[in-house]
């Protein structure tokens, strides 16, 4: 199904305003007259979102794209939440009074759902003008049903053949869930869902940090995407390897000041650092750093997250004969014993500790794998690289996930990618994970500020690349995209009929219909920004604006501009990039200087006149 129109009663304080998601048919409902009307968009172009370079080969179509644009707090994201929490089959039905209009993209048959308490009268003349005949649509009522104390809501059965996908990069701790025909790939959802999934596979991760697990699962999604997707349609080259580097907790550290093993850890770290300083190649140095990172991490997590691990460490120190060493201040003998081969000493410590902890067993597997790669495959100043086509990388990541509680002792990085490319990779890999699941013929994609965190260049190409990507990813599907955004780049890619403008007033949210009459498609970004919808007080940053006002105030308030002040004002004005403002400030400055000069001439003439008068009187 394709969503066309939503009108909600007292939802988001919108009153009788509706939201049009169709670019061909523009519906409207008048609450006072109960009339549901429709007009035909005269600017509608069929297949507007078909890319010419894919016209003959694409198997799926993006039928329509709607952007919801508005100030922060205007309710953009809330509209997406309404759609997924009410229209998705399996969400529990429509929980608000309103009107929902949608159509079948194959037959174009229209379904009009309305709450039983909301009376609607079809404007037959208007519908006929839009080529909608009486047998082209169906009007269906819905209502709440109360059985004892349980209230049930009517579901829209027609949405059974529609999959919804919700994407958002934003993490604010909001509760998210996945149900029925909804696939939720938002950060808020995945950060908890990833932990649940990993815990179902292994019981060793019950106490692990959700963020640590999420990071590893994100990398796995990215790896699967890189291996399987057609690389040639992406706006950047996919990486060939994943870089791994040690993440060492440095000492002294505030977390260890009162720790019972503080002296013990300090001594080991001193020896690690001395030996690292003497290394003549990356291999030896990196090997020491990997073991130092793992060693420090065990004690860090024991002290901060696991009392059980703490007690087991003490037992192991008793076994290997170091039980008193962590209390001694004099470390001469201790240092001499471990200095020769600190890695072997740490390995012995890990080996015994592993008998009591499955996590340490996995840590040993991780370190053994790292050691083999360092010795046989080489190392770089930043770490090692693992080829993305190497199947062993997945086992490595699984062992690593199960080898710690909350803290990462390794860093994973796509060194070949910029931050913008990494953000795109993250977005693509999440959608790719959805493509492996069972999808219906119709797919409605909800994107909540997908361009957020991106450089302007990546915002500029965001929409085109998403279209290209989605029609390649989801084969033989009818796709509708609804996206929220604050970016003028998104606005410039869409006709006004494909944009919903929201504005937050004192006590309500307005749908600004007058903006739907303005040209947006292919508009200059500066023209869009200067529109009062985006910025109603100019395009200059507030800091710069304040500095300019301060200079103006100084110029106007000064009786006489000194030479140092004149130099300072000229220097400041020369920094201003906007030529109109810069020239105007120069005019004000020189006008004030001319005024000062005339005032000086008047004073000089007055003094001369007074002198002549005195001479005459004498």
Secondary structure, DSSP 8 states (H G I E B T S, - for coil): -EEEEEEETTSTT-TT-EEE--SSEEEEEETTTTEEEEEE-TT--TTTT--GGGTTT--SEEEEEEEEEE-TTSSHHHHHHHHHHHTSTTS-S--S-EEEEEE-TTT--EEEEEETTS--EE-HHHHHHTT--GGGEEEEEE-EEEETTEEEE---GGGGGEEEEEEE---S-------TTEEEEEHHHHHHHHHHHHHHH-GGGTTS-HHHHHHHHHHHHHHHHHHHS-GGGSSS---SEEEEEE----SS-GGGTT-TTHHHHHHHHHHHHHHHHH--SHHHHHHHHHHHHHHHHHHHHHHHT-HHHHHHHHHHHHHTT-TTTTT-S--HHHHHHHHTTHHHHHHHHHHHHTTT-HHHHHHHHHHHHHHHHHHHH---SS-EEEETT-THHHHHHHHHHTT-SS--SEEEE-TTS-HHHHHHHHHHHHHHHHHTS---SEEEEEEESTTTT--HHHHHTHHHHHHHHHHHHSTT-EEEEEEEE--HHHHHTS-GGGEEEEEE-SS-EEE-GGGGGS--TT--HHHHHHSTTT-SS-SS-HHHHHHHHHHHHHHHH-SS--HHHHHHHHHHHHH---HHHHHHHHHHHHHHHHHHHHHHHHHHHHHHHHHHHHHHH-
